[in-house]
């Protein structure tokens, strides 16, 4: 695997840089609703040395009825200052699944104009499997200002996605499991219709990962997207249940060298609740 401090770094890379003064590590573990698990409590019990806990549900737009939507710039800046994360820092974000919710935080930082952030490939499971150090100590936090330049082209709303679905000039890529994409099972959130956005392609997020939770090579990623019918020459919009696993596809697309892609923040939680929006079922 090629280490890239702007996309993905290995456990070896992180171990070699663990004591760097400008390194900031974030534990961005998030669990699906109804899992009965508390990521904050798990972080308090064991995390990579020096890691801070990034709460995806808290660093979000409290004014929205939809889960963990992108926060206002001012809220993001104040939350990062409280975590001691700011200008001049190299950030590494991980989660306790391998590669699940960490990509959402990587994408959020990119949206806010922060380039020096990478996901830890294989996350906490790989780190622990290799016998590397963990701790239960809270980090020492010092304020650091962060300059934010929001990159609006990286996020899409329901109106833009609806237009893309009709015009067919953009690939909509859905990272949910195939049975959810096809509309064969009920959605985990109550009140949502089953199915997918018309014209969308299904690339389940697990399809871009190896068995150990690390990301496939750029060549294998390209092959995975193409096998699902994705035209990589077109711009892409990623989607999922609530905007978390979609970001894994954004990370994968970036690893292939593609830059013209965005994320549908409301995702199926928004689309699936509006009876006026069309829904497709089956594979197509």
Phi, psi and omega in degrees: 000138180271116177290134178218108183296000177252354178226297190213131175233154182275166175297326177298316180299313182296318179299322181289334184252006189304328183264004179300132184297332182259015175274135174233125182252134180240130170268110184250033180299135178218141180246149177299148177304139178087002180285338182074011182254149182243103185297328180294318179295321178296320177298314181301327183281325184196124175210166176296138184310129178086354183293146172252154180269125177256115184267102184301322181285332179278318181276069185208179183273102183293344182280345183270145174283345181274151184289142175033052173288160181307129180285159170302150182308317184296321179293317178301314181299317182291322178293322179289324175299319179295333177273353182072034180242125184199202184301140177087359179267142166266122184253138171235127183243140180220170171220175187271005179262337187124293172204099184221277183272344182300325182295328178298319181288322173304311181297319181297318177297319178298318177301324180274011174084016180263119183266330188274066179218137179226153173270142175281115183293120181089347172056205183298321180302317180292318179302313181288323179298332179273004176074025182277164188294141167229164180213168176239017181273139172289145180286158172276123187249130173239137180306141171215129179289144174238129175270123183250130172233095186296131181261085189299337182289350183272353182231146180233148177254178187298325180294317180294321180291321178299318178295318179296322179295321181285316186282336180060028179263359183223141176278125173260121186242121186257125185266005181287166179298150184304321182291330175287318179302316182284348180081025183271344180230158178289148176290148179296334177266128184295151174088000181261141174290161179259145179132205183213170178293129180306132180089353181289153173254150181255113170237089180305139187302331180293340181290341179263004181246153170279172183299333182269012177084003174272163182274145177297164178292157179307319180296317179292327178295314178302316181296322180295314179296316183294323179296334179273004178088011180280128174271106185289352177279342178273154170300156182230147171237127178264152181211162177200217178280311182216026174086013179264297184288341174305324183294336175298322178291323176298319177296316180297317178298319178298320180296334177280354181098003181274137182241342186269067178219152182222178182234135176276104190295320181287330179047208188292335178301326177275306185299318186289347183263349183262113183296342181279346181269135183290150179232134175254151175233172184078193185283330187273000000 
